[in-house]
């Protein structure tokens, strides 16, 4: 008998491609009958015979057949235990069990345990063998597709829950603040990462703005970002000063992070009720843009380390700055300017600012959309966006400029 060639996983079955079969049978006579039926069938079968479970498992370490024919009475495995052992080693290949004349119940039990079909020795011909093998392959393919669809739907539901946590509705108490926000997942993973933001207007008119970025991607990082954002909003609503809130957030991150090397960058901005000043605390996060009547400026105040990088709670300097009338604040994560735009080049902060200045007269929505579209277009030929992008644009309405 010839050896198994790596099978196409059922992909070529419908088109008449050769189908590889692993026969696990200790009886030479029964094995010969199966070989003759495979030869006599109209299907193109590639058959290999192993006499024991251990021989089959050794072969399955390097090869994946399109289908496995399994005798349930082997010298080193019996009944459903043999089936379970083969399934663990089969790497997803469908299994058809072979039983004796008086073992219909055993065959049904094997199907209930995950086999795709069963054949009764002495009642099999070439056509029945071929049909059973091909049906088993198609059933397994349908089963795998259904499982993949279910997993995809589950991921979509989980992402929707995380999105609601990461991308909140701003908590505004008046019409004096307008917020435009965007989130774009990096194309490398296509799922939510750890970027997060929030905007809260306190009862006295103070506006608190947050943007942050958990290092890494995946559900753990996204869940951690949700935790920090919700904790920040709770602290702000509870009246905790920003400096104290940062220390508490670092404690939460250290307690909740799934791995010790995980850290978070963050910037908090606090606009005074009369909009004449703002206080900025920066923890390892990039700078921001200010849109004023004279154009677009880059602002990067002195800051402290990212949250989670120190064994002891870090200290972050507070910078207080004057704010001109009609100033809009644009915060973002580093995915906006770290995308690759050449073999060795990245967009960078300077190029991003240069482009932003060409769109200085745009509306808030158009300005934010243009920045993201610019980063995407330049990265298109070099793998696309490899990191998430979060942008939040905050401006005061006309009613908010009175001194």
N, C-alpha and C positions, 0 to 999 in steps of 0.2 A: 504494500500500500504506500502511496506517496505521502509526503509530509504536507502539513497545512501551510498554505501561503497566507499572509496577513489578509483577512477578509475585509470587504468594504463596509462592514457594519450594516448590511442590508441595503445600502444605498444603490447597489447595482442590480438588485434582485429583479425589480420590475422590468429592467431592460434586458434580461437574459444573461447577465454576467455570471461567471463561474461562482458557485456557492461552496464555501469551505465548511466541512463538517468534521467535528471531533467525535468519534465513537469511543465510549468508555464501556468496555464489555470484556469480561474475563473468559468467556466461553469461545474458543476458536471457531466452533461450528456456527454459532449464532453470528459471530463477527463476519464469517465468510458469506452467510446469507444476506446480511445487510450490504456487504460490498457488492454482491451480484445484483441486488435490487437497485442499488445506486447506479451501477453500470448500465442496467437495462432501462432505467427511467429516461424520459425525454429531457430531463434537466441535466445541466452540466455541473456535476458535483465533484469536488476535490475532497477526498476522504482520508482521514488518518485514524489509526486504531491504537488505543492504549488499553492495557489489561487491568489497570488498577487506578484508584483515585489518586494515589501519590504520583504515578506517572503523568496523569492528566494535569495535576496541579503544577508539576514542573514545566510542562509544555505551555500551560496558560500564563506562565510568568513572562513569556516573550511573544506569544502569538495569541490572537483573538479570532476564533472561528466565527463564521456567520451563524452557526447553530451547533448545539451539542446534543448528541444522542446518548442517554445515560441508562445503563442497566442498574436497577435498584438493588441487585445482589452482587456485591463486589467482595473480594477477599479482605479489603480494609475499610469497607463502609457498607451499611445496610439501610434500605428503606429511605425514609424522609431525612435521616441524618446524612445519607449520601447526597441527596438533593441539596440540602442546606450547605454542605461543604463545597459542592460544585458551584452553587450560586455565589458564594463568597469569593471564589477564584475566577469567575467567568467574565468579569469586567463588563457586565451588561449583556452578554450574549444570551439568546433565548435557549431554553432547555426543553427537550422532549424526552420524557422517560419511557422506558420499555419495561413491561411487566409480563408475568406469566399468564396463562389462560384463566386461572382462577383468581386473578388479582385486580378485577375491575375497580373494587373499592380503593385499593392502594393507588391506582392510577388517578382516580378522582381526587383522592386526598393530596396527591402530588400536585395536581392542577390548582387545588385550593391553596397549596403552600407556595405557589408562584411559578410552577412549570407552565409552559405555554400549551402543552398537549401531552397525550400519552398514547402509546402504541402497544397492542397486545401481541406478543410473539406467537407466531403460528397463524395470525390473522392479517398479516401485512403483505402487500404486494408492492411492486415498484411504483405504481401510480399513487397508492395510498401514502407510501413513504415520502414521495416527492411533494404531495399536497400538504402533508403534515409539516414538513420542514419549511416550506414556503409560507404556509399560514402562520407558523410559529414566528418566523422572522417578521412578518407584517404585524402580527399582534404585539410583538415586543416593540416594534417601531412606534405603533400607535400608543402603547403604554408610556414609552419614553417621551413622546410628544405631549401627551396629557400631563405627565409629571412636570415637564419643562414649562408648560403653560400655567400650571398651578403655581409653580415657584415664581414665575414672572408676575402673576397677579398678586401673589403674596408680597413680593418686593415692591410692587406699585403701591399697595396699601400701606406698607411700612414707610415708603418714601413720602406718601401723602401726609401721614401723621407727623413725620419729621419736618416736612415742609411747613406745616401749620405752626410748628414750634420755632423753626429757624426764621421764618419770614412772616413776622406778625403784622397785624393791623396796628398802626401807631395809636397810642393812647393820647388823644388830643382833647382838650377841654374848651377850645374856642376855635373860631375860624381865622385866627391870626397867624396860623402856621400851615404851610403847604409842604407835604412830603412826597417825593417821588423816589421809589426804590425799585431795584432790579436785582435778580439773581440769575446767573447763568452757570450751569454745571460744565466743568471741563470735559471735553469730548473723549479724553483718555479713559474715563470711567463712566461718564454719562449719568451718574447718580449724585445725590446731594453729598457734599462734604461737610466741613466744619465751619464754614463762613456763617456769620450771624450778625444781625443788627436790630436796633430798636430805637424808637423815639417816644418820649413821654413828656407831656406838658403838665407841670404841677399846678395845683390850685391857685398859687400866687402868680402864675404866668411864666415861671422859670421853665425853660425847655432843656431837657436832657437828651443827648444823642449818644448812641453807642454803636461801634462797629468792632468786630472781632474775628479772629481766624484761628481755629484749632489746627495744629500741624497734622498733616496726613489726610487720608480720605477713608470713607467707609461708614457703616452704621454706628460704630462705637464713637467715632469723632463727631458725627452729626448729633448723636444723642448727648454727648458732652456739651456741644455748642448750645443745644436746646436748654440744658440744665443751667448753663451760665447766663444765657439771655433771660430766662425766667427769674433766676435769682437776682440779676441786676434790676429788672423791672420791680420786683418785690421790694428791694432795698430802696430804690428811688421813691416809690409810692409811700414807703414807710418813713421817709425823711432822713435816711442815713446819709451823712456827708460822703461825697464822691471818694475822697481819700480813704475813708474807712471802708467804703464799699469795695474798693479795689483789693484791699487786704483780705476781706471776707471772700471775695471771688477767687483769689488765689488759694485760699484754704479749701474751698469747695472743689476747685480743679484738682488739687493734689489728692483729695480724698476720693474723688470720683473717677479719675483718669484710669483707663484700662492698663496702661503701661507707664513705667516711670519716666520714660523719655518724652512723653507728650507734654507740650506746652501750648500757650495761647498768646497771640499778640492782640492788643486791644487799644482803642482810643476812645476816651469819653470827653464830650464837649458839653458845657453847661452855659446856656445863654441866659443872661440876667433878664428879669421881667421887663425892663425898659429897653432891652436889646442894645444897650450901649456898650456892654462888655461881654466877653466870654472867657471862661476858664477851661483850659485844656490839660488833660492828663494823658500821656502817651506811654504805653508799655510795649516797647519793641515793635510797634506798628508803623507802617509807612506814613508819610505826610498826608496832607489833604489839599484840596483846592478851595480858594475863595473866589467867588464871582462877584465883582463890584461894578460900579458904574464906569470904572476905567479899564476893565478887562478881567482876565483870569490870572490869579497869582497862586504860587505854591507856598504852602505854609508847613513847616516841619519844626515844631518846638522841641527843646531839649526834653528827653524822656528817660525812663528807666527800663529795666529788663522786661522781657516777656514774662507773663505769669507762669510759674512752675519751674523756672530755671534756677531759683535759689532755694537752698534748704530752709532758710529762714525767710519770713515774709519780706518782700522787697519794698523799697521806698521809691515813690514816683513823684518828681517835682510837679507842682501845679503852676501853670503859666497863665497869667491873666492879661488879656489883650483888649484893646478898644475895637469896636465894631462900627464900621461906617453904615450909613443908611443904605438900604437895598442890597446888603451883602447876603449872598447865599453860600451855604457851607456844603461842600461835596466830600463825603468820606467814601473810601473804597478799600477793598482788599488787594493784595499784591498780584493776584491773577490778572488784573487789568493791565499791568505793564511788564509782567515777566514772561509773556508768551514769546516764543522764538519767531523771529522774522527773517532769519537767514541761517546759513549753516552754523555760524558761531555767534550770531547777534540776537539780542533780545530787544524788545521795544524800548524799555527803560523809561524812567521818570521824565527825563528831558524831552524825549520825542513825544511822550504822552501830553506833556504840558504845551508843547508847540502846537500840537493838533488841537487841543482844547481851546487855545486862544483863537483859532480860526472859526470856532463855533461859539464865540462869546456872546453873540446876540440871540442865540437860539432859546427857545422856551426850555423849561426844566426837563420835560419829557424828551424833547428832541436832543437836548444836550447830553443827557445820560445815554440814550439809545445810540447816539453818534459815537460816543466814546467806546462803547462795547462793540459796535459794528466795526469800528476802525481796528480794534485789537483783533477781532475775529478775522477780518479780511487779510491783515498782514500775516497772520499765523496760518492761513489756510494751506499754503504750500509746504508747511514745515510741521505737520502733525496736528494742526489746529490748537485750540486752547487746551493746555495740559493741567490747568488749575481752575478752580471755581472762581467766579467773579461775583462780588456783591458790591453794589453802589447804592448810597442813600444821599439824596439831594434835599436839603432843608432850606426853605426861604420863608421870609415873613410876607404876609399879605399887606396891602396898603394900610389896613386898619392897625397894623402892628408897628408902624414907624413913629407914632407920636411919642415925643419925649416928655 
